[in-house]
């Protein structure tokens, strides 16, 4: 039996950026994402105060391990119990964990083991939260609004990145590390009542589906991806793009700024260029609502973006770096939003959590674990060869999309 979701607003086809239901979700998503950024700043600051920089790096990365190991299972949980229920429940646990960290810091001076335990537990809950949060947008509005919803999600992510840093620093300055953790818990907690007010689509097939073992349901989801003519190359392309992108645009950019003598302010300008480009691409998609030949556009932006990533390591000045980063942001922002919209458009709603967990596994779970490899490679060969190698991986994702006729001709619903 085919599975369809009855989405709210299907009758009037109200644009997503004018739909109160979608806007409430955007508010909740933004608040939670800002809270996440503040939490990571507080965690890294507390770890630096308690140990060496290397030890602080291990604590900060500790949450990525359970995310990588458990995220596929988290997709099964999202499909079993519904994305909104899982997002609210796991969001409440995340809030409680961060409050616990704040309490520990107020009561005592926790060592690295305690901070590492908080990071690991947060990663475990994230493995359930992230697939559900990725599956939820498709149930908020008609299918014709998927691109707009993804554009609005991209804008919320950019806003959270811009505001999270200053708010985290302000929390540390005013209330110490405990105050920053408390602020993060407040922001995550604020999202919960807003999530309870949103209306989500109905999944009638889930009521009749016999629930099997977790591994059986996971294998069923993987089988769906493997047999789907669009999802199979699309998920592979997304994985390669994330694998090639996350390293150079995070740790790699920091090391590049050090080698070029740009300093923290220069790196800030480069990051601002990237954020401006990505935000502009998300805004364009949110307002336009549809892009023709979405699969082809996604593939072309991946190839063009890879050229820009490789070129970033060749520029000498901050101004040139910011301009190249602006181009990377535009291309990555548009390609990322289109790939997310295509995943949701091609996925049966009853399998959304499992498909989202697979498509985001590399970005949230695997790619952060490659940072030590990127650092070692830059130390051994320099930023130029490393950025070029990562760019080649990104280009391969676009080539795979171009070589797949079903993906190349994939369209977003209108």
C-alpha positions as CSV (number, residue, x, y, z in Angstrom):
1,X,0.0,0.0,0.0
2,X,1.4,3.4,-0.9
3,X,2.0,5.8,2.0
4,X,0.9,9.4,1.7
5,X,0.9,12.1,4.4
6,X,-2.1,14.4,4.8
7,X,-0.4,17.7,5.4
8,X,-2.0,20.6,7.0
9,X,-2.8,23.5,4.6
10,X,-3.1,21.2,1.6
11,X,-6.4,22.8,0.6
12,X,-5.4,26.4,0.4
13,X,-1.7,25.9,-0.6
14,X,-0.7,28.9,1.5
15,X,3.0,29.8,0.9
16,X,5.2,28.4,3.7
17,X,6.6,31.8,4.6
18,X,3.1,33.1,5.3
19,X,1.8,29.9,7.1
20,X,1.6,30.5,10.9
21,X,2.0,26.7,11.4
22,X,5.3,26.7,9.5
23,X,6.4,30.0,11.2
24,X,5.9,28.5,14.7
25,X,8.1,25.6,13.6
26,X,10.7,28.0,12.3
27,X,10.7,29.8,15.7
28,X,11.1,26.6,17.6
29,X,13.8,25.3,15.3
30,X,15.7,28.7,15.5
31,X,15.6,28.8,19.3
32,X,16.7,25.2,19.6
33,X,19.6,25.7,17.1
34,X,20.8,28.8,18.9
35,X,20.7,26.9,22.1
36,X,22.8,24.2,20.5
37,X,25.4,26.7,19.5
38,X,25.5,28.2,23.0
39,X,25.8,24.7,24.4
40,X,28.9,23.8,22.3
41,X,30.6,27.1,23.2
42,X,29.9,26.5,26.9
43,X,31.1,22.9,26.7
44,X,34.4,23.8,24.9
45,X,35.0,26.7,27.3
46,X,34.5,24.5,30.3
47,X,36.7,21.8,28.8
48,X,39.5,24.3,28.2
49,X,39.3,25.5,31.8
50,X,39.5,21.9,33.1
51,X,42.3,20.5,30.8
52,X,44.7,21.0,27.9
53,X,43.6,22.2,24.5
54,X,44.0,18.6,23.1
55,X,41.8,17.2,26.0
56,X,39.3,20.0,25.3
57,X,39.2,18.9,21.7
58,X,38.5,15.3,22.7
59,X,35.6,16.4,25.0
60,X,34.1,18.6,22.3
61,X,34.2,15.8,19.7
62,X,33.0,13.1,22.1
63,X,29.3,13.6,21.2
64,X,30.0,12.8,17.5
65,X,30.8,9.1,18.3
66,X,27.4,8.1,19.6
67,X,25.7,10.2,16.9
68,X,27.7,8.2,14.3
69,X,26.9,4.8,15.9
70,X,23.3,5.4,16.8
71,X,21.8,7.8,14.3
72,X,20.4,5.0,12.0
73,X,18.6,3.6,14.9
74,X,17.3,7.1,15.7
75,X,15.7,7.1,12.3
76,X,13.8,4.0,13.2
77,X,12.6,5.6,16.4
78,X,11.4,8.7,14.5
79,X,9.4,6.6,12.0
80,X,7.9,4.4,14.8
81,X,6.6,7.2,17.1
82,X,6.3,10.2,14.7
83,X,8.8,13.0,14.2
84,X,7.0,15.6,16.4
85,X,6.6,13.3,19.3
86,X,10.3,12.3,19.1
87,X,11.5,15.9,18.7
88,X,9.6,17.1,21.7
89,X,10.6,14.1,23.9
90,X,14.3,14.2,22.9
91,X,14.3,18.0,23.1
92,X,13.2,17.8,26.7
93,X,16.0,15.3,27.5
94,X,18.5,17.6,25.8
95,X,17.3,20.5,27.9
96,X,17.6,18.4,31.1
97,X,21.1,17.3,30.2
98,X,22.3,20.9,29.7
99,X,20.6,22.0,33.0
100,X,22.4,19.1,34.7
101,X,25.7,20.4,33.3
102,X,24.9,23.9,34.6
103,X,24.1,22.5,38.1
104,X,27.3,20.5,38.2
105,X,29.3,23.7,37.4
106,X,27.4,25.6,40.1
107,X,27.9,22.9,42.8
108,X,31.5,21.9,42.0
109,X,34.3,22.0,39.5
110,X,33.6,19.0,37.2
111,X,36.6,17.3,35.7
112,X,37.0,16.3,32.1
113,X,35.3,12.9,32.6
114,X,32.1,14.6,33.8
115,X,32.1,17.0,30.9
116,X,32.9,14.1,28.5
117,X,30.0,12.2,29.9
118,X,27.6,15.1,29.3
119,X,28.9,15.4,25.7
120,X,28.4,11.6,25.1
121,X,24.9,11.6,26.5
122,X,24.0,14.7,24.5
123,X,25.3,12.9,21.4
124,X,23.2,9.8,22.2
125,X,20.0,12.0,22.5
126,X,21.1,13.8,19.3
127,X,21.1,10.5,17.4
128,X,17.4,10.3,18.1
129,X,16.6,14.0,17.8
130,X,18.3,14.8,14.5
131,X,16.5,12.3,12.2
132,X,13.2,13.3,13.7
133,X,14.0,17.0,13.3
134,X,15.0,16.4,9.7
135,X,11.8,14.5,8.9
136,X,9.4,17.0,10.6
137,X,9.4,19.8,8.0
138,X,7.9,17.6,5.3
139,X,4.8,17.1,7.5
140,X,4.1,20.8,8.0
141,X,3.0,22.1,4.6
142,X,1.9,20.9,1.2
143,X,4.5,19.2,-1.0
144,X,4.6,22.2,-3.2
145,X,6.2,24.1,-0.3
146,X,9.1,21.8,0.4
147,X,11.6,24.1,-1.2
148,X,10.4,27.1,0.7
149,X,10.5,25.2,4.0
150,X,14.1,24.0,3.3
151,X,15.0,27.6,2.5
152,X,13.5,28.8,5.7
153,X,15.3,26.1,7.6
154,X,18.6,27.3,6.0
155,X,17.9,30.8,7.1
156,X,17.2,29.7,10.6
157,X,20.5,27.7,10.7
158,X,22.4,30.8,9.5
159,X,20.7,33.0,12.1
160,X,21.5,30.5,14.8
161,X,25.2,30.5,13.8
162,X,25.3,34.3,13.8
163,X,23.6,34.7,17.2
164,X,24.9,31.6,18.9
165,X,28.5,32.8,19.2
166,X,27.8,36.2,20.7
167,X,25.1,34.8,23.1
168,X,27.5,32.1,24.2
169,X,30.2,34.5,24.9
170,X,27.8,36.8,26.7
171,X,26.6,34.0,28.8
172,X,30.1,33.1,29.9
173,X,31.0,36.7,30.6
174,X,27.9,37.4,32.7
175,X,27.3,34.0,34.5
176,X,30.4,32.0,33.9
177,X,30.3,28.6,32.2
178,X,27.3,27.6,34.3
179,X,25.4,30.7,33.1
180,X,26.1,29.8,29.5
181,X,24.8,26.2,30.0
182,X,21.8,27.7,31.7
183,X,21.2,30.0,28.7
184,X,21.5,27.1,26.3
185,X,19.0,25.1,28.3
186,X,16.6,28.0,28.3
187,X,16.8,28.4,24.5
188,X,16.3,24.7,23.9
189,X,13.4,24.7,26.4
190,X,11.7,27.6,24.8
191,X,11.3,25.6,21.6
192,X,9.3,22.8,23.3
193,X,6.0,24.7,23.8
194,X,6.1,26.1,20.3
195,X,6.6,22.6,18.9
196,X,3.5,21.4,20.9
197,X,1.4,24.0,19.0
198,X,2.2,23.0,15.5
199,X,0.0,20.8,13.4
200,X,1.6,17.9,11.5
201,X,0.5,15.7,8.7
202,X,-1.2,12.4,9.3
203,X,0.5,9.1,8.4
204,X,-2.4,6.7,8.0
205,X,-0.2,3.8,7.0
206,X,1.7,3.8,10.2
207,X,-1.5,2.8,12.1
208,X,-1.7,-0.5,10.2
209,X,2.0,-1.3,9.9
210,X,3.2,-4.1,12.2
211,X,6.3,-3.0,14.0
212,X,9.1,-5.4,13.8
213,X,12.5,-5.5,15.3
214,X,14.6,-2.4,15.1
215,X,17.2,-4.0,12.8
216,X,14.5,-5.3,10.6
217,X,12.9,-1.9,10.2
218,X,16.4,-0.4,9.6
219,X,17.1,-2.9,6.9
220,X,13.7,-2.1,5.3
221,X,14.6,1.6,5.2
222,X,18.1,0.9,3.7
223,X,16.5,-1.4,1.2
224,X,14.1,1.4,0.2
225,X,17.1,3.7,-0.5
226,X,19.0,1.1,-2.4
227,X,16.1,0.3,-4.7
228,X,15.0,3.9,-5.3
229,X,16.3,5.3,-8.6
230,X,16.7,8.8,-7.2
231,X,17.4,8.3,-3.5
232,X,20.2,5.9,-4.1
233,X,22.5,8.3,-6.0
234,X,21.2,11.3,-4.0
235,X,22.1,9.9,-0.6
236,X,25.5,8.9,-1.9
237,X,26.1,12.4,-3.4
238,X,25.0,14.0,-0.1
239,X,27.4,11.8,1.9
240,X,30.4,12.6,-0.4
241,X,29.6,16.3,-0.4
242,X,29.5,16.4,3.4
243,X,32.6,14.4,3.7
244,X,34.6,16.7,1.5
245,X,33.0,19.9,2.8
246,X,32.9,19.7,6.6
247,X,36.7,19.3,7.2
248,X,38.1,22.2,5.1
249,X,35.3,24.6,6.1
250,X,35.8,24.0,9.8
251,X,39.2,23.0,11.1
252,X,40.8,23.5,7.7
253,X,39.7,27.2,7.6
254,X,41.2,27.8,11.0
255,X,44.5,26.3,10.0
256,X,44.5,28.2,6.7
257,X,43.9,31.5,8.6
258,X,46.9,30.7,10.8
259,X,49.2,29.9,7.8
260,X,48.2,33.1,5.9
261,X,48.5,35.3,9.0
262,X,44.9,36.4,8.8
263,X,44.2,36.0,12.5
264,X,40.9,35.5,14.1
265,X,39.4,38.7,12.6
266,X,40.4,37.6,9.1
267,X,38.8,34.2,9.7
268,X,35.7,36.0,10.9
269,X,35.5,37.9,7.7
270,X,35.8,34.7,5.7
271,X,33.1,33.0,7.7
272,X,30.9,36.1,7.4
273,X,31.3,35.8,3.6
274,X,30.3,32.2,3.7
275,X,27.3,32.9,6.0
276,X,26.2,35.8,3.8
277,X,26.3,33.6,0.7
278,X,24.5,30.7,2.3
279,X,21.9,33.0,3.8
280,X,21.2,34.6,0.5
281,X,20.7,31.3,-1.2
282,X,18.3,30.2,1.5
283,X,16.4,33.4,1.3
284,X,16.1,33.1,-2.5
285,X,14.7,29.6,-2.2
286,X,12.3,30.6,0.6
287,X,10.9,33.4,-1.5
288,X,10.9,31.8,-4.9
289,X,9.6,28.5,-3.7
290,X,10.6,26.4,-6.6
291,X,13.7,25.8,-8.8
292,X,13.4,24.1,-12.2
293,X,15.5,21.0,-12.9
294,X,16.4,20.8,-9.2
295,X,18.5,17.6,-9.6
296,X,20.6,19.2,-12.3
297,X,21.0,22.4,-10.4
298,X,22.1,20.5,-7.3
299,X,24.7,18.6,-9.3
300,X,26.1,21.7,-11.0
301,X,26.4,23.6,-7.8
302,X,28.3,20.7,-6.2
303,X,30.9,20.7,-9.0
304,X,31.1,24.5,-9.1
305,X,31.3,24.6,-5.3
306,X,34.2,22.1,-5.3
307,X,36.2,24.4,-7.6
308,X,35.6,27.3,-5.1
309,X,36.7,25.2,-2.1
310,X,39.9,24.2,-3.9
311,X,40.5,27.9,-4.8
312,X,40.1,29.1,-1.2
313,X,43.4,27.6,-0.2
314,X,45.1,29.5,-3.1
315,X,44.1,33.1,-2.1
316,X,46.5,35.3,-0.2
317,X,44.3,38.1,1.1
318,X,41.4,38.2,3.5
319,X,39.3,40.1,1.0
320,X,39.9,37.5,-1.7
321,X,39.2,34.7,0.8
322,X,35.9,36.4,1.9
323,X,34.8,36.7,-1.8
324,X,35.6,33.0,-2.5
325,X,33.8,32.0,0.7
326,X,30.8,34.0,-0.4
327,X,30.7,32.0,-3.6
328,X,31.0,28.8,-1.6
329,X,28.2,29.8,0.6
330,X,25.9,30.6,-2.3
331,X,26.6,27.3,-4.0
332,X,26.6,25.2,-0.9
333,X,23.5,26.9,0.5
334,X,21.5,26.4,-2.7
335,X,22.7,22.8,-3.3
336,X,22.2,21.8,0.3
337,X,18.6,23.1,0.4
338,X,17.8,21.5,-2.9
339,X,19.2,18.2,-1.9
340,X,17.2,18.3,1.4
341,X,14.0,19.1,-0.5
342,X,14.6,16.4,-3.0
343,X,15.2,13.8,-0.2
344,X,11.8,14.7,1.3
345,X,10.1,14.9,-2.0
346,X,11.2,11.4,-3.0
347,X,10.7,9.7,0.4
348,X,7.5,8.1,1.5
349,X,6.6,9.7,4.8
350,X,6.6,6.5,6.7
351,X,10.3,6.1,5.9
352,X,11.3,9.7,6.4
353,X,13.2,9.3,9.7
354,X,15.3,6.4,8.4
355,X,16.1,8.1,5.1
356,X,17.0,11.3,6.8
357,X,19.2,9.5,9.3
358,X,21.2,7.9,6.4
359,X,21.4,11.2,4.5
360,X,22.7,13.2,7.5
361,X,24.9,10.5,9.0
362,X,28.1,11.7,7.5
363,X,27.5,15.4,8.2
364,X,26.6,15.0,11.9
365,X,28.3,11.8,12.8
366,X,31.2,10.8,10.5
367,X,32.6,14.1,9.2
368,X,33.4,15.6,12.7
369,X,35.5,12.5,13.4
370,X,37.7,13.3,10.4
371,X,39.0,16.6,12.0
372,X,42.1,14.9,13.4
373,X,42.9,13.4,10.0
374,X,42.5,16.9,8.4
375,X,44.8,18.4,11.0
376,X,47.4,15.7,10.5
377,X,47.2,16.0,6.7
378,X,47.6,19.8,6.8
379,X,50.6,19.5,9.1
380,X,52.2,17.0,6.7
381,X,51.3,18.4,3.3
382,X,49.9,21.9,3.8
383,X,46.5,23.4,3.2
384,X,46.7,23.5,-0.6
385,X,46.8,19.7,-1.2
386,X,44.3,19.0,1.6
387,X,41.7,21.5,0.3
388,X,42.2,20.2,-3.2
389,X,41.6,16.6,-2.1
390,X,38.5,17.6,-0.2
391,X,37.3,19.6,-3.2
392,X,37.8,16.5,-5.4
393,X,35.5,14.5,-3.0
394,X,32.9,17.3,-3.3
395,X,33.2,17.3,-7.1
396,X,32.7,13.5,-7.1
397,X,29.3,14.0,-5.5
398,X,28.3,16.3,-8.3
399,X,29.6,13.9,-11.0
400,X,27.6,11.1,-9.5
401,X,24.5,13.2,-9.6
402,X,25.2,14.2,-13.2
403,X,25.7,10.6,-14.2
404,X,22.4,9.4,-12.8
405,X,19.7,10.2,-15.2
406,X,16.8,9.8,-12.7
407,X,18.5,12.2,-10.3
408,X,19.6,14.6,-13.0
409,X,16.0,14.9,-14.2
410,X,14.4,15.0,-10.7
411,X,12.0,17.9,-10.1
412,X,10.5,19.4,-6.9
413,X,6.7,19.2,-6.6
414,X,4.9,22.4,-7.7
